[in-house]
Amino acid sequence: MNWLNEPAHWNVQGETIAVTTKAKSDFWRKTHYGFVRDNGHFYYQPVTGNFVAEVKINGQYRDLYDQAGLMVRLDETTWIKCGIEYIDGVQHVSAVVTRDYSDWSVIPAPHNPPSLWLRLTRQGEAVEVHYSFDGQQYSLLRLAHLTSAETVNAGPMCASPDGGGFDVTFEHFTVRSL
């Protein structure tokens, strides 16, 4: 696996990836805010064809927009990031789909859960995003068109757009072909 924008501190022990994000890091393109940021942290591997990517996330979110989750990325203009995003003291399950312009969907998470499980399924040009608060019952968050490119990069993602950085762990990250 490789880093796009290596974080301040990170290590891998067994099936756990621990990360401390850098301040003012983010992935975003143009929409509403008018800026482009491509300096968030993305620990990825190339994946060809249809696949399922899964991970469990535990974060110490504290500042506005602190975020952690999964990303599927073709390049700086074509990607999906999803996971938890911290907004006004509340964790939100979030998805951003970017095809030159970023969009954003959020759902408040009940009682700021200690963990979030994510499952991204790519079939052809589409990516489905499912989330769970217990690792058993999954709900659909988003279905989106991404790209017809055969190979994309997939893996854990985290960022601190407004904050000074935070600690997050990713457990049991897996990618399997369909």
N, C-alpha and C positions, 0 to 999 in steps of 0.2 A: 504494500500500500504506500501511497505517496501523499504529501501535503501540498495543497494549494494554500499559500499563506500560513506557514507554520505558526502555531500559537506561542504565547509567552513561555508556557511550561506544559509538558505532556509526557506521559509514559504509558506503556502497555504492560500489563501483568496478567498473564493467562488470557481470559476472555473479557477483560475490562480495559477500556481506554479512558484514562483520566486526563482532563484538559483544563488549563486556566487560560481563558480568552484574553486577548489584548484589548485595550481600550479603543473605542471608536472604530470597531470592526463591523462590517456589514456586507450583505449582498442585496443590492437594490438597483433598479434602472428606471429613471425618468419620471414615472407616473406620480402625479400629485406634488411631490416634493421637488421635482426638477433636477435632481442630481443623479449621478451614477456612482455606486460604491461596489467594489469587487475585491474587498480585502478581508472578508470573513474567513473563517478556518474551515477547510474541507479536507477530510482524510479519506481518500478514495482509491478505488480500483476500477480498471476498465471492465465493462461487462458487455458482451455481445448477445444480441437476440432478446428473447423474452425471459424475464426473471422475476423473482420475489426477493426483496431486501427487508430484513427485520432487525430491530434493535430495541433495547430497554434503556431509557434515559432517566437519570437522576441529576437535578441541577440545584445549585444554591442561588437561584435567581434573586436579584435585589434591586437592580436599576431598570428604568424604563427601557423596554424592548430587548432586554437580555433574552437570548434564544438558543435553543439546542434541538437538534433533530436529525433528519436524513435529507440528503440532496441527491438528485439525479441531474447530471449536467452534461450538455454537449459542448458548450463554450460560454463565453462571458455574456452572450445575448440570449441563450436558450437553456433554461434550467427550471427545476422545481425544488423548493426547500419547504420542509414541513416539520412540525414538532410543537414545542411549547414556546410561547412568546409572552413575556411578562409585561403587563400593561396596567398601570395605576394600582399596583399591589395585588393584582390577580393574574394567575396563570391562564393563558388562553391556548387552546389547540389552534394551530395556525398553519396556513398553506399559502405560499406565494408561487404563482406560475409566471414565468417570464419568457416571453417571445418578443424580444427587443424592449417591450414595456412590461413592468411588473404590475401584477394585481395582488390583492390580499384578501384572504378570508379568515375570520377568527370566530371561535366559539368559546365562551367562558368555561373554564374547567371547575367542577365543583370542589370547593374546599382546598384549593391549591394542592393537588395530589402529590404524594412523595415521588411517584414514578409515572412515566408514560411509556407505553409500548407502541411502536409504529410498525406498519407493514405497507410497503410500496410494491405494487405489482405492475410490471410493464408488459403490455401485450401489443406488439406492433407500435403504432404511433401514440398509443394512449398509456397513461399512468393513473392507477387508482391509489388513493391514499386512505388507509384505514388506521384507526387509533383505538387504544384500549387503556383503561385505568387499572386493570387487574391481570392482563396477559391472557385472558380467556375469552371475554366477550368483546368483539371488535365492531366498531361502527364506521361507516363510510363518511369520510370528510370531503373528499374531492375526487372527481374523475376529470381528467384534462388531456387534451391533445398536447404532445410535446414535440416530437420530431420523428422523421422517417429514417434518420441515420441508424445504421445497424449497431454501432458501438457507441456507448455513452459511459460516463464515469458515475459511480454510485458509492455512497458512504456517509458517515456521520459528518454533521455540520454544526458549527456554533459561532456566535458573534455577540458583541456588546456595542450596539450602535451609539448609545448615549452614555453608557456607564464606563467604569474603570476596569472592567473585567470581572469574571466570576468563575467558579469551579463547577465542572460538570463531569459526570461519568457516563460512558456508553457501555452497556453490557450485552454480551452474546450477539454482536453484530454478525449477521450471516447474509450471504447472497447465494441463491440456488436457481438454477436454470429451470424453465418451465418446458 
